[in-house]
């Protein structure tokens, strides 16, 4: 008899990404290129399953007598150590004739087993005759080794800003890559900008896994003209049509300004106004434009000031979250739902959340 093991190995891939450039930001002179170093590490793991054992049992009549009334599978019983029940047998031929001297027939079997433990398969012929004493046994030892089927054993790594991976990014196992990304020439006004770089690993079956790394680019070397407006000591907020005034939020805040709803990922630009008391744009002064990008669960921003005001900014505060503003008090309602009863819009409490998804709210605040 024979005993052949089969099982399936299914691979899962993960990816991480980090910045290798020294420090927390990359400083460039206006008009120069910004180059940032990154490292991507790809790993895999696997899960085994679908363990089966199958094989063939051959029954031969070596004597001058005959096996009883038939040669069907009922005359053979197969058992597998550690497994309850007996596998189903398929025999060829199935006949009602006795088995003649020297004649043989074969049966095949297959059965699922719970794990990869070594096992012994035993086949027994259960019939006796004047020339044969039952049972006649045969055994086969089975050890699980190399998987017979593999899923997602290969993968491909890619990057939104880099195309130099060896072999086109094709992978057969864990790998680490270190490379530089040229973000191009920064001709913007001086200030800090955030660049986002994303790497992905894909395989034939599963969804792409992504990893993102952000880097601050500090642009220096600008000679600013004199300020075109005077907003010293004032605060400023980004405004959009449909934005909600901060002083309308529960909690009785009397701070002017707005919280802006973002419906899904994307990039949008908003005018920023200083001194617009009571949310009256006619009283305010436009001090610049902020571009906000929401993608892959992160929010980044880039502010472009009107001439002469970039260096007048004393602080920047940004909020991004699932509620219109940070909640400072709330109550639990029926079904353990949480309702915010008081929001805070104090600049020091405005933070960008992590792992964001779906629709969110953004507050952009400057102090001069």
C-alpha positions as CSV (number, residue, x, y, z in Angstrom):
1,X,0.0,0.0,0.0
2,X,1.0,3.6,-0.4
3,X,0.3,6.8,1.7
4,X,0.9,10.2,0.1
5,X,0.5,13.5,2.1
6,X,-0.8,16.7,0.5
7,X,-1.3,20.2,2.0
8,X,-1.5,23.9,1.0
9,X,0.8,26.7,2.1
10,X,-0.7,30.2,1.8
11,X,1.7,33.2,2.1
12,X,0.9,36.7,3.5
13,X,3.1,39.7,2.8
14,X,3.7,42.8,4.9
15,X,5.6,46.1,4.3
16,X,7.1,48.9,6.4
17,X,8.7,52.2,5.2
18,X,10.9,54.7,7.0
19,X,13.0,57.8,6.3
20,X,16.8,57.2,6.4
21,X,17.8,60.8,6.0
22,X,19.3,62.3,9.1
23,X,17.3,64.6,11.3
24,X,13.6,65.4,11.3
25,X,13.6,67.5,8.2
26,X,15.5,68.1,4.9
27,X,16.6,71.7,4.4
28,X,17.2,73.1,0.9
29,X,17.8,76.5,-0.5
30,X,15.0,77.9,-2.6
31,X,15.6,76.8,-6.2
32,X,17.4,73.6,-5.1
33,X,16.3,70.0,-5.3
34,X,15.3,68.0,-2.2
35,X,16.5,64.4,-2.0
36,X,15.2,62.2,0.7
37,X,16.5,58.7,1.6
38,X,14.0,55.9,2.4
39,X,14.1,52.2,3.5
40,X,11.4,49.7,2.6
41,X,11.3,46.3,4.4
42,X,9.1,43.5,3.0
43,X,8.5,40.3,4.9
44,X,6.3,37.3,4.5
45,X,4.7,34.6,6.6
46,X,2.7,31.5,5.8
47,X,-0.2,29.4,7.0
48,X,-0.5,25.7,6.2
49,X,-3.8,23.9,5.9
50,X,-5.8,21.4,3.9
51,X,-3.9,18.4,5.1
52,X,-4.9,15.1,3.4
53,X,-3.5,11.6,3.0
54,X,-4.3,9.4,0.0
55,X,-2.9,6.4,-1.6
56,X,-3.5,2.9,-3.1
57,X,-4.2,-0.5,-1.4
58,X,-3.5,-3.5,-3.6
59,X,-5.1,-6.9,-2.6
60,X,-3.6,-10.1,-4.1
61,X,-4.7,-13.7,-3.7
62,X,-1.5,-15.7,-3.4
63,X,-3.1,-19.0,-2.5
64,X,-4.7,-21.8,-4.5
65,X,-8.0,-21.0,-2.7
66,X,-10.4,-18.3,-3.4
67,X,-11.5,-15.2,-1.5
68,X,-15.1,-15.5,-0.5
69,X,-18.1,-14.1,-2.4
70,X,-16.8,-10.9,-3.9
71,X,-13.9,-8.6,-4.3
72,X,-15.6,-5.3,-3.3
73,X,-14.2,-2.6,-1.2
74,X,-16.1,-4.0,1.8
75,X,-13.3,-6.6,2.1
76,X,-10.7,-3.8,2.8
77,X,-10.6,-1.5,5.8
78,X,-8.2,1.5,6.0
79,X,-7.5,3.4,9.2
80,X,-5.2,6.4,9.9
81,X,-3.6,6.9,13.3
82,X,-5.1,9.8,15.3
83,X,-8.1,10.1,13.0
84,X,-11.6,9.0,13.9
85,X,-13.5,7.0,11.2
86,X,-12.4,5.2,8.1
87,X,-11.6,6.7,4.7
88,X,-13.9,6.0,1.7
89,X,-12.4,3.4,-0.7
90,X,-12.8,3.2,-4.4
91,X,-11.9,-0.2,-5.9
92,X,-11.3,-1.4,-9.4
93,X,-12.8,-3.7,-10.6
94,X,-15.9,-4.1,-8.4
95,X,-17.1,-7.6,-9.2
96,X,-19.1,-10.4,-7.5
97,X,-16.6,-13.1,-8.8
98,X,-14.2,-14.8,-6.4
99,X,-10.6,-13.6,-6.5
100,X,-8.6,-16.3,-8.4
101,X,-5.1,-17.5,-7.4
102,X,-2.6,-14.8,-8.3
103,X,-5.2,-12.3,-9.1
104,X,-5.3,-8.8,-7.6
105,X,-7.4,-5.6,-7.4
106,X,-6.6,-2.1,-6.3
107,X,-8.4,0.4,-4.1
108,X,-7.7,4.1,-3.7
109,X,-8.5,6.2,-0.6
110,X,-8.2,9.8,0.6
111,X,-9.0,11.4,3.9
112,X,-8.5,14.8,5.6
113,X,-6.3,15.0,8.7
114,X,-6.3,17.8,11.3
115,X,-2.6,18.7,11.2
116,X,0.9,17.8,9.9
117,X,1.7,15.2,12.6
118,X,3.4,12.1,11.3
119,X,0.8,9.3,10.9
120,X,0.6,5.6,10.1
121,X,-2.0,4.3,7.6
122,X,-3.1,0.7,8.1
123,X,-5.0,-1.4,5.5
124,X,-6.7,-4.7,6.5
125,X,-8.3,-7.5,4.5
126,X,-11.2,-8.7,6.7
127,X,-12.2,-12.1,5.1
128,X,-10.9,-15.6,5.9
129,X,-11.0,-18.9,3.9
130,X,-9.6,-22.4,4.2
131,X,-6.3,-21.0,2.7
132,X,-6.3,-17.6,4.3
133,X,-6.6,-16.3,7.9
134,X,-7.9,-12.7,8.3
135,X,-6.9,-10.1,8.9
136,X,-4.0,-9.4,6.5
137,X,-2.4,-6.0,7.2
138,X,-0.3,-3.6,5.4
139,X,1.0,-0.2,6.7
140,X,2.5,3.0,5.3
141,X,4.2,5.7,7.3
142,X,3.4,9.3,6.3
143,X,5.4,12.4,7.0
144,X,4.4,15.9,5.9
145,X,7.3,17.8,4.3
146,X,7.1,20.1,1.3
147,X,3.7,21.6,0.5
148,X,2.1,20.3,-2.6
149,X,0.3,23.6,-3.3
150,X,1.5,27.1,-2.6
151,X,-0.5,30.3,-2.8
152,X,0.9,33.9,-3.1
153,X,4.5,32.6,-2.8
154,X,5.8,35.6,-4.9
155,X,5.0,39.3,-4.7
156,X,6.0,42.6,-6.3
157,X,7.2,45.8,-4.5
158,X,6.6,49.2,-5.9
159,X,6.9,52.9,-4.9
160,X,5.1,56.0,-6.1
161,X,8.3,57.9,-6.6
162,X,10.9,55.2,-7.3
163,X,11.2,52.7,-10.2
164,X,14.7,51.2,-9.6
165,X,13.9,48.0,-7.8
166,X,15.9,45.0,-9.0
167,X,14.0,42.5,-11.2
168,X,11.1,45.0,-11.5
169,X,10.4,44.6,-7.8
170,X,9.6,40.8,-8.1
171,X,10.1,39.0,-4.7
172,X,10.3,35.4,-3.6
173,X,11.1,36.1,0.0
174,X,11.8,38.9,2.5
175,X,13.9,41.8,1.3
176,X,15.0,45.3,2.3
177,X,15.6,48.2,0.0
178,X,17.4,51.5,0.6
179,X,17.1,54.2,-2.0
180,X,16.8,58.0,-2.6
181,X,13.9,59.9,-4.0
182,X,14.4,63.3,-5.7
183,X,11.4,65.5,-5.0
184,X,12.5,68.0,-7.6
185,X,13.3,71.7,-7.3
186,X,11.6,73.7,-4.6
187,X,10.8,77.2,-6.0
188,X,8.1,77.8,-3.4
189,X,8.3,80.6,-0.9
190,X,10.3,79.8,2.2
191,X,8.7,77.6,4.8
192,X,8.0,74.0,5.7
193,X,6.4,71.5,3.3
194,X,5.4,67.9,3.9
195,X,6.1,65.3,1.2
196,X,4.4,61.9,1.4
197,X,5.9,58.7,-0.1
198,X,4.1,55.4,-0.4
199,X,5.4,51.9,-1.1
200,X,3.3,48.9,-1.8
201,X,3.6,45.1,-2.0
202,X,1.1,43.1,-4.1
203,X,0.7,39.4,-4.7
204,X,-1.5,37.4,-7.1
205,X,-4.4,36.9,-4.7
206,X,-4.5,39.4,-1.9
207,X,-5.0,43.1,-1.7
208,X,-2.0,45.5,-1.9
209,X,-0.4,46.3,1.4
210,X,1.0,49.8,1.7
211,X,3.4,51.8,3.9
212,X,3.8,55.5,4.0
213,X,6.6,57.8,5.2
214,X,6.3,61.6,5.6
215,X,9.2,64.1,5.4
216,X,9.3,67.8,6.1
217,X,11.1,69.9,3.5
218,X,12.4,73.2,4.9
219,X,12.9,75.8,2.2
220,X,15.3,78.6,3.1
221,X,17.2,81.4,1.4
222,X,14.3,83.6,0.6
223,X,14.4,87.4,0.9
224,X,10.9,88.4,1.7
225,X,9.5,91.8,0.6
226,X,7.9,94.0,3.3
227,X,4.6,92.7,4.5
228,X,1.7,93.8,2.2
229,X,-0.7,93.8,5.1
230,X,-0.3,94.3,8.8
231,X,-1.8,91.4,10.9
232,X,0.6,91.5,13.8
233,X,-1.0,90.0,16.9
234,X,-4.0,88.6,15.0
235,X,-5.2,85.0,14.4
236,X,-6.3,83.5,11.1
237,X,-8.4,80.5,10.0
238,X,-9.0,78.7,6.7
239,X,-12.4,79.3,5.2
240,X,-14.6,77.3,2.8
241,X,-18.1,77.5,1.5
242,X,-20.2,75.2,3.7
243,X,-17.8,75.4,6.7
244,X,-19.2,75.4,10.2
245,X,-18.5,78.4,12.4
246,X,-16.6,77.4,15.6
247,X,-18.9,79.6,17.8
248,X,-21.9,77.5,16.7
249,X,-20.5,74.3,18.1
250,X,-22.0,73.0,21.4
251,X,-20.2,74.3,24.4
252,X,-20.6,78.0,24.1
253,X,-17.2,78.8,22.5
254,X,-17.1,82.5,21.4
255,X,-14.0,82.0,19.2
256,X,-14.5,82.9,15.6
257,X,-13.2,80.7,12.8
258,X,-14.4,77.7,10.9
259,X,-14.2,73.9,10.8
260,X,-14.2,72.5,7.3
261,X,-15.8,69.1,6.3
262,X,-13.8,66.9,3.9
263,X,-15.8,64.3,2.1
264,X,-13.3,61.6,1.3
265,X,-9.7,61.7,0.2
266,X,-8.3,64.3,-2.1
267,X,-6.5,67.7,-2.3
268,X,-8.2,71.1,-1.8
269,X,-7.0,74.7,-1.4
270,X,-8.7,77.2,1.0
271,X,-8.2,80.9,1.6
272,X,-6.9,81.9,5.0
273,X,-8.3,85.0,6.7
274,X,-7.0,87.0,9.7
275,X,-9.1,89.3,11.9
276,X,-12.5,88.1,10.6
277,X,-14.3,88.6,13.9
278,X,-17.7,87.0,14.3
279,X,-16.9,85.1,11.1
280,X,-17.4,88.2,9.0
281,X,-15.2,87.9,5.9
282,X,-15.7,91.6,5.2
283,X,-13.8,92.4,8.4
284,X,-11.0,90.0,7.6
285,X,-7.7,90.2,5.7
286,X,-6.7,87.4,3.4
287,X,-3.2,86.3,4.5
288,X,-2.6,83.3,2.1
289,X,-3.9,80.0,0.9
290,X,-3.5,76.5,2.5
291,X,-3.5,73.3,0.4
292,X,-4.7,70.3,2.4
293,X,-4.2,66.8,1.2
294,X,-6.1,63.8,2.7
295,X,-5.0,60.4,1.5
296,X,-4.0,57.0,2.9
297,X,-5.4,58.0,6.3
298,X,-3.1,61.0,6.8
299,X,-3.6,64.8,6.4
300,X,-0.8,67.1,5.2
301,X,-0.8,70.8,4.6
302,X,1.1,73.5,2.7
303,X,0.6,77.2,3.3
304,X,1.4,79.9,0.8
305,X,1.5,83.4,2.4
306,X,0.8,86.7,0.7
307,X,4.1,88.5,0.0
308,X,6.0,89.4,3.2
309,X,3.9,87.5,5.7
310,X,5.6,84.1,5.8
311,X,8.2,85.1,8.4
312,X,5.4,86.9,10.5
313,X,3.8,83.5,11.4
314,X,4.4,82.7,15.0
315,X,2.6,79.4,15.2
316,X,0.5,77.0,13.2
317,X,-2.2,74.6,14.6
318,X,-4.0,72.0,12.6
319,X,-6.9,69.7,13.6
320,X,-8.1,66.7,11.6
321,X,-10.6,64.2,13.1
322,X,-14.0,62.5,12.8
323,X,-15.8,65.3,14.9
324,X,-16.0,69.0,14.0
325,X,-13.5,69.8,16.8
326,X,-11.8,68.1,19.7
327,X,-14.4,67.0,22.3
328,X,-13.8,67.9,25.9
329,X,-17.1,66.7,27.5
330,X,-19.8,64.3,26.4
331,X,-22.4,61.9,27.6
332,X,-23.3,58.2,26.9
333,X,-26.7,57.7,25.3
334,X,-28.8,54.6,24.8
335,X,-26.9,51.7,23.2
336,X,-23.6,53.1,24.7
337,X,-23.4,55.7,21.9
338,X,-21.3,58.8,22.8
339,X,-22.5,62.3,22.2
340,X,-20.2,65.3,22.6
341,X,-21.8,68.1,24.6
342,X,-18.9,70.5,24.6
343,X,-16.0,71.0,22.1
344,X,-12.8,72.8,22.6
345,X,-11.2,75.0,19.9
346,X,-8.2,76.1,22.0
347,X,-5.2,76.2,19.5
348,X,-3.1,74.0,21.8
349,X,-5.7,71.2,21.5
350,X,-5.8,71.2,17.7
351,X,-4.1,68.0,16.6
352,X,-4.0,65.8,13.5
353,X,-5.4,62.4,14.2
354,X,-3.9,59.1,12.9
355,X,-5.5,56.3,10.9
356,X,-8.3,58.5,9.6
357,X,-10.9,57.2,7.1
358,X,-14.0,58.3,5.5
359,X,-15.4,61.8,6.0
360,X,-13.4,64.1,8.4
361,X,-13.2,67.7,9.6
362,X,-10.3,70.1,9.4
363,X,-9.4,73.3,11.3
364,X,-6.4,75.3,10.1
365,X,-5.2,78.1,12.4
366,X,-2.4,80.6,12.3
367,X,-1.1,83.1,14.9
368,X,0.8,86.2,13.8
